[in-house]
Structure formats: C-alpha cells, structure tokens
Amino acid sequence: MGTFSIWHWLIVLLIVVMVFGTKKLKNLGSDLGGAVKGFKDGVKDGGQSAADTPAGQAPQVTQNSAADKGTIDVEAKQKS
C-alpha cells in the first residue's frame, strides 16, 4: 500500500502529458538540461580560477566602464 506499482506511474505520466502536452514538456526538458549544463560549466570555471591564484591572495577584480569613472580601484592587503 505504501509503494506505487509501474501502472500507477504510467497513469500519472499519462495525466501529466494530457495536461501539459508534449511540446511544453519537451521545452521544459531542454531548458532544464541547459540550466544543468550551465551550472556545471560555472562550477568547473569557478574551480579553475580558484586554483590559478596563489595561496593567501584574493583575485583582483577590476571594471573599466564609463559609469565607474568616479570609482578608485585599490588592492586590499592582509595583516601579518
């Protein structure tokens, strides 16, 4: 009684397909796959940039845009 058989899952799948349609489900699947791929690429790129910086130094981020002309870039140093 606590577990569902394969027939229960097939009926649920049939109802979901009837409600949403196959085109929406296909688009949802491709969007979800793209999001997962983007997340994996972001995690992989984040791990590489952290490994490239020497220990004890934070990566320096600079922005050169017209809107930030009044901003002064400084480098933070750690106390020893």
C-alpha positions as CSV (number, residue, x, y, z in Angstrom):
1,M,0.0,0.0,0.0
2,G,2.9,2.4,0.6
3,T,4.6,1.8,-2.7
4,F,3.3,2.5,-6.2
5,S,3.5,0.0,-9.0
6,I,4.5,0.7,-12.5
7,W,0.9,1.1,-13.5
8,H,0.4,3.9,-11.1
9,W,3.4,5.8,-12.5
10,L,2.2,5.2,-16.1
11,I,-1.3,6.7,-15.3
12,V,0.4,9.7,-13.6
13,L,2.6,10.2,-16.7
14,L,-0.4,9.9,-19.0
15,I,-2.3,12.6,-17.0
16,V,0.7,14.9,-17.0
17,V,1.1,14.6,-20.7
18,M,-2.6,15.2,-21.2
19,V,-2.5,18.4,-19.0
20,F,0.8,20.0,-20.3
21,G,1.2,18.5,-23.7
22,T,4.3,17.0,-25.3
23,K,5.6,20.3,-26.7
24,K,5.7,22.0,-23.3
25,L,7.3,19.0,-21.6
26,K,10.0,18.9,-24.4
27,N,10.7,22.6,-23.9
28,L,10.9,22.1,-20.2
29,G,13.3,19.3,-20.5
30,S,15.6,21.2,-22.8
31,D,15.5,24.3,-20.6
32,L,16.3,22.1,-17.5
33,G,19.2,20.4,-19.4
34,G,20.6,23.8,-20.5
35,A,20.4,25.1,-16.9
36,V,22.2,22.0,-15.6
37,K,24.9,22.3,-18.2
38,G,25.4,26.0,-17.4
39,F,25.7,25.2,-13.7
40,K,28.3,22.5,-14.4
41,D,30.3,24.9,-16.6
42,G,30.1,27.6,-13.9
43,V,31.3,25.2,-11.2
44,K,34.1,24.0,-13.4
45,D,35.2,27.6,-14.3
46,G,35.0,28.6,-10.6
47,G,37.2,25.8,-9.5
48,Q,39.9,26.6,-12.2
49,S,40.1,30.3,-11.2
50,A,40.5,29.5,-7.5
51,A,43.3,27.0,-8.3
52,D,45.1,29.6,-10.5
53,T,45.5,32.2,-7.7
54,P,48.4,31.8,-5.3
55,A,47.6,30.8,-1.7
56,G,46.8,33.8,0.6
57,Q,45.9,36.2,-2.2
58,A,42.4,37.1,-3.3
59,P,41.7,37.5,-7.1
60,Q,41.7,41.2,-8.1
61,V,38.5,42.3,-9.9
62,T,38.6,45.5,-12.0
63,Q,35.8,47.0,-14.0
64,N,36.6,49.6,-16.7
65,S,33.3,51.1,-17.7
66,A,32.1,54.7,-18.3
67,A,29.7,54.6,-15.3
68,D,32.6,53.8,-12.9
69,K,34.8,56.8,-13.6
70,G,34.5,58.0,-10.0
71,T,35.5,54.7,-8.6
72,I,39.1,54.1,-7.4
73,D,40.4,50.6,-7.5
74,V,42.6,49.6,-4.6
75,E,44.2,46.3,-3.6
76,A,43.4,45.0,-0.1
77,K,46.4,43.7,1.8
78,Q,46.3,41.2,4.7
79,K,47.7,42.0,8.1
80,S,50.7,39.9,9.1
